[in-house]
Amino acid sequence: MAIRTAGGFEYRGSGYLFESATMRLAADGTWSAEADGEEGGLLLSDLPCRGATSAAELVGMTWELHDAEGAFCASAFVGPAALPDGQLNMAGELDVTGGRVLCKRYDAELGVLYVAFQLAIGPVEGDVADGLAHCQVQSPV
């Protein structure tokens, strides 16, 4: 029996699955993505749309965490991103020191944007969280 997930990431040889993932286009010309599950979580915010007005138009675009043209905010979590009371799980938060995001594909039939990410995790050089989030689009496409 296949297990349906919303993606996940690998970090230090272990896999962390997402149970849900969403993305939103904001009126200020940015977009954000959020993925969560019992095993891991991801928050990406303030990614500039660069003129794109739909999720489909983001396909092929990349963003670098500390690049002036594509700077964004990123958080990754081992364990759920949110605690039962709705607060962020700070104990499970990884120290994101760099990274890259790529919108790989948009499935119009499912309304899903596939977002690949590779986040550098400090303080150990070479530590990376590498994954893919299958984001349900929550705003007009």
Buried (B, 14 or more C-beta within 10 A) or exposed (E): EEEEBBBBBEBEEEEBBBBBBBBBBEEEEBBBBBBBBEBBBBBBBBBBBEEBEBBBBBBEBEBBBEEEEBEBEBBBBBBBBBEEEEEBBEEBBBEBBBBBBBBEBBEEEEEBBBBBBBBBBEEEEEBBBEBBBBBBBBBEB
